Amino acid sequence: MVQYVNGAPQGELTLRTLAMPADANAAGDIFGGWVMAQMDLACGIRAAERARGRVVTAAVKEMSFAKPVKIGDTLCIYTHVERVGRSSITLKVEAWAQRYLSELMEMVTHADFVMVALDGEGKPTPVPAE
């Protein structure tokens, strides 16, 4: 049974991946940029589903890392569509680490991502109604 530290994840599990040695520095800590890239991938998945088409990342609002991710941890990314504008989708994103060979899950970072829907020519396009 998974044990969450300081509450439970908010949003829907969108992506799970394993932190590998190639993603780490010499001390075994996973690069923050790799974690952010996984969050961006998850946002792309969720926003493309909502927009029913191509999306790109327009902004990431304030991110800080509360805990390290280590080699062997399973990184779990949770997303929630917070707001839909004309062509933009704002998502709340949380990154949680399930510690290697453990039931312990800790939030490592969170941020708001703003995605923009694009048409076939790469120009912003309205997000369809649900």
Salt bridges, closest charged atoms under 4 A:
GLU12 OE2 - ARG46 NH2 3.53
ASP29 OD1 - LYS70 NZ 2.63
GLU49 OE1 - ARG46 NH1 2.70
ASP73 OD2 - ARG99 NH1 2.59
GLU82 OE1 - HIS80 NE2 3.84
GLU106 OE2 - LYS67 NZ 3.29
GLU106 OE1 - ARG99 NE 2.88
ASP112 OD1 - LYS92 NZ 3.24
